[in-house]
Amino acid sequence: MACGFRRSIARQLSRLLDLPPENLIKSISAVPISRKEEVADFQLSVDSLLGNNNDHSRPDVQVQATRLAEKLKCDTVVSEISTGQGTVNFKINRELLTKTVLQQVIKDGSKYGLNSELFSGLPQKKIVVEFSSPNVAKKFHVGHLRSTIIGNFIANLKEALGHQVTRINYLGDWGMQFGLLGTGFQLFGYEEKLQSNPLQHLFERLGVHFDEYSGESFYREKSQEVLKLLDSKGLLQKTIKGTAIVDLSGNGDPSSICTVMRSDGTSLYATRDLAAAIDRMDKYNFDTMIYVTDKGQKKHFQQVFQMLQIMGYDWAERCQHVPFGVVQGMKTRRGEVTFLEDVLNEIRSRMLQNMASIKTTKEVENPQETAERVGLAALIIQDFKGVLLSDYQFSWDRIFQSRGDTGVFLQYTHARLHSLEETFGCGYLNDFNTACLQEPQSVSILQHLLRFDEVLYRSSQDLQPRHIVNYLLTLSHLAGMAHKTLHIKDSPPEVAGARLHLFRAVRSVLANGMKLLGITPLQVFLCCQIQHAPHHNGKSIC
């Protein structure tokens, strides 16, 4: 991928530069689309070949780009070669581009973009992802919401890439609140509420599942073994107050001291995390373990990983903390939000109100489910649009806008494209005429579809969902603009069939990306259900 074009270009470059094609593939990138002008499909960065990041305008870089372009020749794949700022640009034969991309999208289905040469040779790993981790003695707090949806995205992406992923929810079941909960259960016997498993129910409305639920209490005895090991290595120090500490600096630096035992001999959060990490390595023999928590725990995990290292566990370098920022200003109509169920109830009620406010003769079979799915998509997209480490200001009004870059817009676009397939799909054959898809709108969509593997690759490298979110929003806007001019109804069968294939490819890739983000794509979501349907020049585009 991108549909093999990148590898074809790499082969030609390989002969000139005397380098293996594999060494060149990641230097060849798809060119972002432009609304102002037609752009090439791929570009080779000369800087990346030279192994530096100097200014693209340097004369020698430009000279080398020009010289390289002059030596290259067009062939059955590449129809035009040019130069840019420090780049050599490649334009793919338009009919070949059209046929190959659309056939690849349909053939690969949910694997489109994942079979790319960018991922070739990628070793299949055992990956543990710990996320969500609420306190079972308390209601599910909104502070755990980001951990849940971010961890779910990371696990989804890793699984899609073929890794063996274990999802762990490490429940906080330690401390006075849990003791009171247990005592209350023994005295008053709320067995029906306990058996109803409300926590699991919340995860199922979120579309999240876990392979293992474990609690801090499970590591009570194992944490004592950790303390003994630290002591045997001479790392444990007793304070005047009777607590036990580990000095990670070795010189008494207060900022590098980690308390691992209380004065009464009981373990602490850090000790239990050490025990849990050791136990998971014994159980899963993982290649990578990822912890998804807020940025306030950054120092804690740095100390845990460092302690594992000095205890002699070299695999500590396989542990990774993915921190995220704080959501600010999340309020319901009743005031400040505290619990996740408040958020979900607010999402459902607001979406149902929006749907009910529009007069329509058509009704949705499951309005509650539709409202929840659209609302959750809106919530996830707002959360994932920026860098995860950043704090962001929450806005109910903004996330439910259908005209902007929101989850509502993504759901609307997917359902609209699905409706096209339902309405016209049965009337056309699988084959199509590539010559019918050479309009600028069609070419822009095809070029954007080419970039999907790079977007997935970038997200797999930094574990940031924003790359996929921005890609899907752009794809939806491109589809909306194309739908206004590339009509299917009343077009000649050959033209209508080709356009239908194009829109089907867009919907397929849109669905793939949404599922990776943890969003369930809707097949039925009429624009009349949106309070403010998208408009163009003052007219509804429904």
N, C-alpha and C positions, 0 to 999 in steps of 0.2 A: 504494500500500500504505500504512498497514496496510489492505490490500484496498480502498483508495480512501476509507475512512471519514475519515481525517485531512483529505483534500482537501475532502470534503463539508462538514466542520465549518468549515474555513478559508474556504470560500465564504460561508457565512452570517455569519461574523465580519467578513469583508471589507466587506460592505455596511454594517455598523454602524460599523466603525472607519475606514472610508475608506482601507484599506490593501490592496495587492495580495495575493491569497491566498498567493502564493509567499513573501511576507515573514512569514507567520503559521505556515506548516506546521511549522517546526522548534521553534516554541513550544508545539506540541500534542504531548503525549507519552502513550504507553500507560501505564496505571496498573499497577504491580506487583501481582500477585495476593496475596491474604491468606487464610490458613487460618482466621482468626477470624471474618471477616465478608465479606459480598459487597461488592465495590468497583465503582466506575464503570469504564468501559473506557478513556476518555481524559480528560486534564485539560489546561487551558490555564493556564500560569503568568502571572499578572498582572505580576509583577516583570520577566519577560522582555520584556513589551510596553513596560514603562516604561524598560527599559534599565538596570536597577540590580539589585543583589543584597542589598537591605536585608531586614530581618526580615519574614517573612510575617505576623507578628501585628500589624504597624503598622496602626492604624485606617483610614488613608486607602486602603491596599491592600485591606483587607477590604471597605471601603465600595465601592471601584471594582469589586471582584469581584462583590459583591451586585448593584450597579446593572447591570453587564453581563449577569449571569445573568437578571435581570428583563426585559431587552430581547430576549433570545433566545427562540426558539420551537421547540418540538418539531416534528418532521416525520416523513417516512417512514423516515428513517435514525436520527435521535436520538429516543429514547422518553422520556428523563428528563434534566433539567438541574438541577444543584445546585452548591453552593459548598463549598470546603474551606479550608485555611489558605493564603490568597493564591492560590487556584485556582478556576477554573470547571470543573465536572466534567460529563462527557457519558456517558450510558449508551445503547448502541446497541440498536436493536430486536433482541430475542433471536433470532427466527427468521431475520432477515436476517443477523445476525452468524454464525450457524451455517452457513447455506447459502453465504454469500460466502467465509468463511475456508476451508472444506473444499474448495469448488470451486477456489479460487485456489491452494491447496497442490497439488492434483492437476494443475491446468492448467499451473502454472509449473514444477513438478518441481524440478530442481536450481537453478532461477533464483528460487525463492520467497524473498522478502525482498530480493532484489537489484533487482527491478523497482520498488522503492518510490519514492514521490515525494521521499523524503529524498535520493535519488541523482539525481533528475531534473536535467538540465542539467550533469551532471558531465562535464567534458571528458575525452576519452580520451587518455591520456598514454603516453609511452615511458618505462618504468621499468627501471632496472638494479638488481639486488639481488646484492651480493657476500656470500657466506656459506660456512661450513664451513672452507675454506682450511687444510687440514692441511699438514704438512711431509712431502713424499713420500719423504724419506730416513729417516723414522721411521714406526713404526706409528701408526695413527689413535688419537690420545689422547682420553680422555673429555672433556678440556677443549674439544674441538671438537664434542662431541655437542650441546650447547645451541645453538651457532651454527648447526648443521645443521638441527635441528628448528624453531628460531625463524625462520630465514631461509626455510625451506620454507613455513611458515605464512604469512609476509608475502607471498611470491610467489604462493601459492595464492589469498589474499584479493584481491590486486591483479588477478590474472588473472580471478577471478570477477566483479570489478567492470568488466571489459571493457578493462582497460589492456593494452598490449603490453609484456610482461615478458621481460627477458633475465636468466637465472640464471647467475651467474659463480662458478666455484670458482677462486679465486686461489691456486694452489699455492705453498707455500714450497719452492722448489728452488734456494736460494742458500746458500752457506756451505760449511764444511768437511765436514759430514755428507754433503751431496750430492756433493761432490767424491770422497769416499771411496767412496760408492755407485757412482759412475761408473767409478772405477778398479777397484773390485772386479768389476764387470760385465765390463770389458775383460779382466781377468786370468783370471777363473774362469767367465764366461759363463753366468749363471743366466737363460738366455733363456726357458725354460719358465715360470719363476715370474713373469718380467716380463710375458709374454704373457697369463698367467692373469688379470691386472688385478684384484688383490684389492680395491683401493680402490673400483673401480666396483661390485664385488660387494657390498661393505658398504653402499653407497648404495642398491642395489636391495633389500636386506633392510630397510632403513629406508624404502623407497618414495619415494626422492628422486631427481630427475634434474636435470641441468645442461645449459644451452645452450652454454656455453663453458668450457673448461678453459684457463687461462693461468697462466704462472709468472712469478716475479720475474725470472728470467734473461732473459725476453723483452724486458725493459725496460733491459737493460744499456747499450745504445747510446743509447736515448732518454733515459735519466737523465742522460747527459752533456750532451744538448741542454738539459735543464732547468737544469743547473748553469751553462751558458753564458748562458741567458736571465736567470737570477738575477744573474749577474755583470754583464751588460749594463745591468741596471736599478739597479746600485749596491747591491744587497741582500746580496751575498756578502762575508763578512769572513773573513780568515785568522787563525787563532790562533797562538800561539807554538809549539804542538805540531804545526802544519802542517795541522790540520783546517780545514774550511770550515764557517761557521755563518751562520744568518740570525737577526738580532735583531728579533723581532716587536714588541718594546716600543719600540724606537728609543732607549732610554736605558740599555741594558746590564743590564736586569733579568734575573738568572740564570734565573728561572722561565719566561721568555719567549724563551729562546734555543734554537734547534733546530739540531742538527748535521746537515749534509746531505752531507758528504764526509769520508772518512777521510784520514789524512796521506799514504797511498799513492795517492790520487786516485780510489779506488773509491767507488761510491755506497752509500748507506745505505737502510734501510727507508723512511724518509720521502721520499727522493728518488725511489725507485722507485714509491711510491704517487702522487706528483705526476705522474710520467710516465704511469702507468697511467690516472689520471683524465683527463688531457689526451687520451690515445689513445682512450679510450672515448667521450669527447664527439665526437671526430672520426668515430668509427666508428658510433655509435648516435644521436647528437644527442639525448641523453636529456633528459627533463623533470625527472626525479628520479633520483638514485643513492643507494642505501641500503647502508650497511656494517653488517653484523651481527657484532659482536665483543664480548669481555668488557669490563667497565667499566674494567679496568686500562689500556685503550687510549684512554680518553676524551680525555686531553690530547693524545695523538698526533694524533688526527683533528681536534681543534680547531686545532692548528698547521698541519696539511696544508690544511685549508679556508681558514685565514687567509692562508697563503702563496699559494694559488691566487688569492685576492682581490687581494693586493698585486702579483701578477704581471700583473694586468689581466684575469683571467678572471671576469667578472661572474657566470657560471653557477655559481660556487662556492657560492652561496646555495641551489642546488638539491641540494647534497650533504647527506646526513643520516647521523648515526651512531646506531644503535640498540644501546645497551649492555645487558649482562645480568650478573647476579651469579654467584657461585661455588656449585657443588654441593659440600656437605660430607658426609663420612662414607659415601661410596660404596665399599662393600667386598663382596667375594664370600666364599664359604666358605673360600677359600684365602688371603684377606687383602685388602690394599688394591688397589683396581682401578686399573689403569694404562691399559689399552687398550680400545677400543670393542668389539672382538671378545669380550673377557672379559665385558662387560656383556650382549651379545646371547646368549652361551652360557649365562650365568647365568639370564637371562630364560627361555630355552627350557627349561632343565633344571628350574627351579622350577615352571613351569606344567605341564610333563609329569608331574612328581611329584605335583602337586595333582590332576591329572586321573586319574592311575593309582591314587591312594589311595581313590577312590570306586568301590565295586562297582556295576557297571551292565551290563545286557545290550546296551546300545546303544554303538556305537563310532563314532568320527569317521573320515571317509575319510582326511584328512590331519592327523593329530595334531600333527606337527612344525609345519606351517604355522599351524594353529589356535593352538598354544602361542605362537608368535612374534608373531602378530597381537594376541592378547590381552595378551601381555606388553608389547609396544611401546605399545599403547593405555594400559596402566597407567603406563608410564614417562612418556609425553607428558602425560597428564592431571596427574600429580603435578608435573611441571615447569611446566605452564601455569596452575596454580590461583592462583598469586600474582602480584605485580608482577614483571616480568622483571628489574628492576634489583636486586631483593632476593636475598641469598644464602639458600639453604634447606638443611635437614638431610635427607639422603636416608635412606629407610627401606624396605627390601625388604618387611617385614611389612605396612607401611601401604599400599604401592601395590598389593598383591595382595588386599587385603580386598574382598570382594564386597558387603558390607553398607553400606559407607561411600561417600563421594563419590570414586569411583575409576574408572579406565578399564575395569576388569573389570566394574563395574556397568553402564557404558554399553554395552559389548559384549553383556552378558547381556540387557539391556533390548531392544536392537535385534534380537537373534536371537529373543527371545521374541515380539516383535511380528510379526516376519517369519513365525514359525511359525503365528501366528493367521491370517495371510493365506493361507498354504499350506493350512491345514486347512479354513478356512471360505470363502475368497474366491470359489471357483468357483460357490458356490450363490446369489450375490446379484447383483442388477442394479446398474448404475452410479448410478442415481437413489436418493435416500433421503429419508425424511420428517424434516424439521427439528424437528418437534414431539417426536420421540423422543429428542432430545439436550438436554433442558432441566434435567437434574439438576445439582446444584452441582459435581459432579466433572467433568462434561462442559463446563460453562461456564468453570471454572477453566482447563482445558486450552485451550479456544478463546481465552480472554483471553491466555494465555501465548503461544500461536502468533502472536497479534497483535503481540507485542513483538519478534519475530525481526529485523525490519528495523532497529529501533533498536539492537539489540545489534550487528548487523553494522556499522551506521553508527559506533557508538562505537569498535569495534575498528579501523575504517578510519581513524579520526581519530588515535588514540594508538598504534596497532599493538600493542595488548596483547591476547593471546588469552584472558585470564582472563574477559572479558565473555562470550565464547561458551561457555567451559567451564562457568561457573556457570549459564548459561542451560540448557545441555543436561542438567546434573545435576538441576536443578529439573524440567525436562520429564520426565526419567526417573522421578523420584519421583512426579510427578503421574500418569504412566501406570501406575505400580505400584499406587497407591492406587485408581485407577479400575478397574483390571483385577480387583480383589478384589470389586467391587460391580456393575460394568457387564458382566454375563455375556453371552456370545454363544451359547454352547451352551444349548439348551433354552429360549431366548427366542423370542417370536414373530418370524417372518421380517422384518417391518418394523423392529422394534426391533433385532434382531441385525444387519441390514444397515446401519442408521445407526451403530451402535457400531463396526462393522468399518471404516466410512469414517473415523471419528474416530481409531481406532488406526492406520489406514494413514497418515493425515496426520501423526501423531506420529512414526511410524517414518521417513517421508520427510524430515521436518525434522531429525530426529536424525541421519540418514545425511548430509544436506547439511552439517550443522555438523561432524560427525566428519571428513569428507573435507577440509574447510577446515583443520582442525587437523593433517592429515597422517595420520589414522587410517583404515584400511580396515575398514569395518563388516562384521562376520561375520553370515552368514545362518543358520549352524548353530552353536550353542554352548549345549548343554543345561545346565541348572542342576546336573545331577548331575555335571557335569565340574568344578564349583567346589568347593573343599575345604570352604568354609563358605557354603552357599547363603543368600540373604536369608531372614530369618525375620520373622514378625509374630505377636506374642503367643505365642511359643514354637513356632509351627507353620511348617513350610516352605511357601513360596508357589510352589513349583515346580509 
